[in-house]
Amino acid sequence: MFVMSVEHDILPGGHGDLAGLAARIKAWGRELGFDAVGISDTGLAEAESGLAAWLAAGFHGQMDYMEKHGTKRSRPAELLPGTSRVISARMSYLPDAAAAEAVLDQPGKAYISRYALGRDYHKVLRARLQRLADRIAAEAPNAHRVFVDSAPVMEVALAGKAGLGWRGKHSLLLSREAGSFFFLGEIYIDLPLPVDGPVEGHCGTCSACISACPTGAIVAPYQVDARRCISYLTIELHGSIPEALRSLIGNRIYGCDDCQLVCPWNRFARPTAEADLAPRHGLDSATLVELFGWDEKQFAERMAGSPIYRIGHERWLRNIAVAMGNSTATPGLIAALRARQGDSSAIVREHVTWALLRHGVPGA
């Protein structure tokens, strides 16, 4: 069994000290394309109590997975026995794409959250993190596991403890150097590496993200009611989107970036150099009518390898129908809606009918 000399902070086999290994891990991470890497311990007592209160308030909506794992989410060693440290990594994702604000200002265009325009980030980050974990294991054998938004992991709290940023009032991690347009990934590991301290928060009295939320989902600083969040409504929610919220969604068909777009710290957001994260199939400037015309086969083919694939064709059409109800009533748009009045999905038919009624189309 692998034994670590904690007292002298020395790796076995003459491979150097733990502090040196930690420094090399961060350098390797940068070589692999991560913007920053930090190390934390596993103590999440404060985050655990905050999660419990959030769940008790029902803010998670249909996301039952947020509570079904119990304390595994807030106690890393329960998820991977022996875990004593978490290596958190940050990678910017802002692509070279049509300006977000310009798309939002054109109701006939489809707005897709910037992170979802390219290849599935889970695959991009996981491969890089695994390579980093393998490199660590080659120097210091250990038990580890890689995570990218795929298991009960409190990634924002852990990244904050690792010094990669602070939690903003919109609940996302913020960095002075990179804003918030970045992905996070983690390596749970049993090596007692030296930890990095948290950084000071710099939101101050700013409340731009709270004011900008189209549906008022940020109910208090650092508190998001997912049931009102457009990202939840267009991605996580199964079934019908509440009628009272439909008109507030605008032309956002997958996710929402408004709270990030107004954040002053995103003046420093770093464009990604990752080709896999570049927009595919013109998704950064496509029209609602164009995307609404995709049949199930076209959706499956074009969204293969995309994070959008997980919502399926039915919810894709549901979301676009809502956006079309909020758009300008052109002949082409009305014709596209009418063409799906007899759709096989009751959910799609419901939202198409709503959209047509919004435009005063008789007999809808």
C-alpha positions in Angstrom: 0.0 0.0 0.0 1.2 3.5 -0.8 2.4 5.3 2.3 3.1 9.1 2.5 5.4 10.6 5.0 3.3 13.5 6.1 5.6 14.5 8.9 8.5 15.4 6.5 6.3 16.2 3.5 8.4 13.9 1.4 7.2 11.6 -1.4 8.5 8.0 -1.2 11.1 6.8 -3.6 13.1 10.1 -3.6 10.7 11.9 -5.9 10.8 15.1 -4.1 8.7 17.0 -1.6 4.9 17.6 -1.6 5.3 21.3 -2.2 7.4 20.7 -5.3 4.8 18.2 -6.6 2.0 20.7 -6.1 4.0 23.3 -8.1 4.5 20.8 -10.8 0.8 19.9 -10.9 0.0 23.5 -11.5 2.6 23.8 -14.3 1.3 20.6 -15.9 -2.2 21.9 -15.8 -1.2 25.0 -17.7 0.6 22.9 -20.2 -2.7 21.0 -20.7 -4.6 24.1 -21.4 -6.1 25.0 -18.0 -6.0 28.7 -17.1 -5.4 27.9 -13.4 -5.1 25.0 -11.0 -5.5 25.1 -7.2 -5.6 22.7 -4.3 -7.9 22.6 -1.4 -8.7 20.4 1.6 -12.1 18.7 1.8 -13.8 20.7 4.6 -17.1 22.0 3.3 -19.2 22.4 6.5 -20.4 25.9 5.6 -21.2 25.0 2.1 -23.0 21.9 3.3 -25.3 24.0 5.6 -26.0 26.4 2.7 -26.9 23.5 0.4 -29.3 22.0 3.0 -31.1 25.4 3.4 -31.3 25.7 -0.4 -32.8 22.3 -0.7 -35.2 22.9 2.2 -36.5 26.0 0.4 -37.3 23.8 -2.7 -35.1 26.0 -4.9 -33.8 22.9 -6.7 -37.1 22.2 -8.4 -37.1 18.9 -10.3 -33.4 18.4 -9.8 -33.8 15.6 -7.4 -30.2 14.5 -7.9 -29.2 17.5 -5.9 -30.4 15.8 -2.7 -30.4 12.0 -3.4 -26.7 11.6 -2.7 -27.0 13.0 0.8 -23.7 14.2 2.2 -21.6 12.7 -0.5 -21.8 16.0 -2.3 -20.4 18.0 0.6 -18.1 15.3 2.1 -15.6 14.2 -0.7 -14.3 11.3 1.3 -17.7 9.7 1.3 -17.8 9.8 -2.5 -14.2 8.6 -2.9 -12.9 7.0 0.4 -9.5 8.3 1.3 -9.8 11.6 -0.4 -7.8 14.3 1.5 -7.3 16.9 -1.2 -9.2 18.2 -4.2 -7.3 19.6 -7.2 -9.6 22.1 -9.0 -8.9 23.4 -12.5 -10.3 26.3 -14.5 -10.6 26.6 -18.3 -12.1 29.6 -20.2 -14.8 28.8 -22.7 -15.8 32.1 -24.3 -15.7 31.4 -28.0 -15.2 33.6 -31.0 -18.9 33.9 -31.8 -21.5 36.4 -32.7 -21.8 39.0 -29.9 -24.2 37.7 -27.3 -25.9 41.1 -26.8 -26.5 41.5 -30.5 -28.2 38.1 -30.7 -30.4 38.9 -27.7 -31.4 42.1 -29.4 -32.7 40.3 -32.4 -35.9 38.4 -31.4 -35.9 36.3 -34.6 -32.5 34.9 -33.6 -32.0 32.0 -31.2 -29.8 32.6 -28.2 -27.8 29.7 -26.9 -25.6 30.0 -23.8 -22.1 30.6 -24.9 -20.8 27.5 -23.2 -23.0 25.2 -25.3 -22.1 26.5 -28.8 -19.4 23.9 -29.4 -18.5 20.4 -28.4 -19.6 19.0 -25.0 -17.3 20.5 -22.4 -17.6 17.3 -20.3 -15.6 15.5 -22.9 -13.1 18.3 -23.5 -12.3 18.8 -19.8 -12.4 15.2 -18.7 -9.8 14.1 -21.1 -7.4 16.9 -20.0 -8.0 16.2 -16.3 -7.4 12.5 -16.8 -4.1 13.3 -18.5 -3.2 15.5 -15.5 -4.2 12.8 -13.0 -2.1 10.2 -14.9 0.9 12.4 -14.9 0.6 12.8 -11.1 0.2 9.1 -10.6 3.3 8.4 -12.6 5.3 10.4 -10.1 3.4 9.6 -7.0 1.1 6.6 -7.0 -2.3 7.5 -5.5 -6.0 6.8 -5.5 -7.9 9.4 -7.5 -11.0 10.2 -9.5 -11.7 12.8 -12.1 -15.0 14.8 -12.1 -16.5 17.3 -14.6 -20.0 18.2 -13.5 -20.8 14.5 -13.6 -21.2 13.5 -9.9 -22.2 15.1 -6.6 -19.4 17.6 -6.3 -19.6 21.1 -4.9 -17.3 22.5 -7.5 -17.7 26.2 -6.8 -17.1 25.8 -3.1 -14.0 23.6 -3.7 -12.6 26.0 -6.4 -13.2 28.9 -4.0 -11.2 27.1 -1.3 -8.5 26.4 -3.8 -8.1 30.1 -4.6 -9.5 30.0 -8.1 -12.0 32.8 -7.4 -14.9 33.7 -5.2 -18.6 33.0 -5.3 -20.5 35.9 -7.0 -23.9 37.1 -6.1 -25.3 35.1 -9.0 -23.8 32.0 -7.3 -21.1 31.4 -10.0 -17.4 31.5 -9.4 -15.7 34.8 -10.3 -12.1 35.6 -11.0 -10.4 38.9 -11.2 -8.3 37.6 -14.1 -11.0 35.7 -16.0 -14.5 36.8 -15.0 -16.9 33.8 -14.9 -16.9 32.4 -18.4 -15.0 29.3 -17.6 -15.5 25.6 -16.8 -14.4 23.9 -13.6 -13.2 20.3 -13.1 -11.8 18.4 -10.2 -9.5 15.6 -9.2 -10.2 13.9 -5.9 -6.9 12.5 -4.6 -5.5 10.9 -1.4 -2.2 12.8 -1.4 -1.9 15.4 1.4 -0.6 18.1 -0.8 -0.2 21.7 0.5 -3.4 23.7 0.0 -4.0 27.1 -1.5 -6.0 29.6 0.5 -9.2 31.2 -0.7 -9.2 34.7 -2.3 -11.1 37.7 -1.1 -14.4 38.4 -2.8 -14.7 41.6 -4.9 -18.4 42.0 -5.6 -18.8 44.8 -3.1 -22.1 46.6 -3.3 -22.6 45.7 -7.0 -25.9 44.0 -7.7 -25.9 44.1 -11.5 -26.5 40.4 -11.9 -29.5 40.5 -9.6 -31.1 43.3 -11.5 -30.4 41.8 -14.9 -32.0 38.4 -14.3 -34.9 38.3 -16.7 -37.1 36.1 -14.4 -35.9 37.4 -11.0 -34.3 34.0 -10.2 -31.6 35.6 -8.1 -33.9 36.0 -5.1 -31.1 37.3 -2.8 -27.4 37.8 -3.1 -25.8 34.3 -3.5 -29.3 32.7 -3.6 -30.8 31.4 -6.9 -34.3 29.9 -7.1 -33.7 27.4 -9.9 -37.4 27.1 -10.6 -37.3 30.6 -12.1 -33.9 30.4 -13.8 -34.0 30.3 -17.6 -31.1 27.7 -17.6 -33.2 25.4 -15.4 -36.4 26.1 -17.4 -34.8 25.3 -20.8 -32.4 22.5 -19.8 -33.4 20.8 -16.5 -37.2 21.1 -16.5 -39.2 18.3 -18.0 -42.8 19.0 -19.1 -44.4 22.4 -19.5 -42.6 25.7 -18.9 -44.8 27.7 -16.5 -46.9 30.2 -18.5 -46.1 33.1 -16.2 -42.4 32.8 -17.1 -42.6 32.1 -20.8 -42.8 35.7 -21.9 -39.7 36.5 -19.8 -37.6 34.0 -21.6 -37.3 36.1 -24.7 -35.3 34.3 -27.4 -33.2 32.2 -25.1 -33.6 28.6 -26.2 -30.8 26.9 -24.2 -29.5 28.5 -21.1 -29.0 32.1 -20.2 -26.0 34.3 -19.7 -27.5 37.6 -18.7 -26.1 37.6 -15.1 -22.7 37.1 -16.6 -23.0 39.5 -19.5 -23.6 42.4 -17.1 -20.9 41.5 -14.6 -18.1 44.1 -14.5 -15.5 41.4 -13.9 -16.3 39.8 -17.3 -14.4 42.7 -18.9 -11.5 40.3 -18.2 -13.1 37.2 -19.5 -10.5 35.3 -21.6 -11.5 34.0 -25.1 -10.9 30.3 -25.4 -8.2 28.9 -27.7 -9.9 25.5 -27.7 -11.1 24.6 -31.2 -13.6 22.1 -29.8 -15.4 24.9 -28.1 -15.9 27.0 -31.2 -19.6 27.4 -32.5 -20.9 24.5 -34.6 -23.7 24.5 -37.2 -24.0 28.3 -37.0 -25.6 28.1 -33.5 -24.2 31.5 -32.5 -26.4 33.3 -35.1 -29.1 30.9 -36.2 -32.7 31.9 -36.6 -35.6 30.5 -34.6 -37.4 29.4 -37.7 -34.3 27.6 -39.1 -33.8 25.6 -35.9 -37.5 24.9 -35.4 -37.4 23.2 -38.8 -35.0 20.4 -37.6 -36.6 17.0 -37.4 -35.6 14.5 -34.8 -33.0 12.9 -37.1 -31.4 16.3 -37.9 -31.4 17.2 -34.3 -29.6 14.0 -33.3 -27.0 14.3 -36.1 -26.2 18.0 -35.5 -26.3 17.9 -31.7 -24.2 14.7 -31.4 -21.3 15.6 -29.2 -23.0 18.8 -28.0 -24.2 19.5 -24.4 -27.6 20.4 -26.1 -28.1 16.8 -27.1 -29.2 15.8 -23.5 -32.4 17.8 -23.6 -33.7 15.9 -26.6 -35.7 17.0 -29.6 -39.0 17.5 -27.8 -37.6 20.0 -25.3 -35.6 21.6 -28.1 -38.9 22.3 -30.0 -40.6 23.3 -26.7 -38.0 26.0 -26.0 -37.9 27.3 -29.5 -41.8 27.5 -29.6 -41.7 29.8 -26.5 -39.0 32.0 -28.1 -41.1 32.2 -31.3 -44.0 33.3 -29.2 -41.8 36.1 -27.9 -40.6 37.0 -31.4 -41.9 39.2 -34.2 -44.8 37.6 -36.1 -43.4 37.3 -39.6 -45.2 35.1 -42.2 -42.4 32.6 -42.1 -42.5 32.3 -38.3 -46.3 31.8 -38.2 -46.1 29.2 -41.0 -43.4 27.3 -39.1 -45.5 27.3 -35.9 -48.6 26.2 -37.8 -46.6 23.3 -39.4 -46.1 21.9 -35.9 -49.7 22.3 -34.6 -50.2 18.6 -35.1 -46.8 17.5 -33.6 -46.8 14.1 -32.0 -45.7 15.6 -28.7 -48.4 17.1 -26.5 -45.8 19.3 -24.9 -44.7 20.7 -28.3 -48.3 21.3 -29.3 -49.1 23.1 -26.1 -46.2 25.5 -26.5 -46.9 26.0 -30.2 -50.5 26.9 -29.4 -49.4 29.4 -26.8 -47.0 31.0 -29.3 -49.7 31.3 -31.9 -52.1 32.8 -29.4 -49.4 35.3 -28.4 -49.5 36.5 -32.0 -53.3 36.6 -32.1 -53.5 33.9 -34.7 -57.2 32.7 -34.8 -58.0 29.1 -34.5 -54.8 28.3 -32.7 
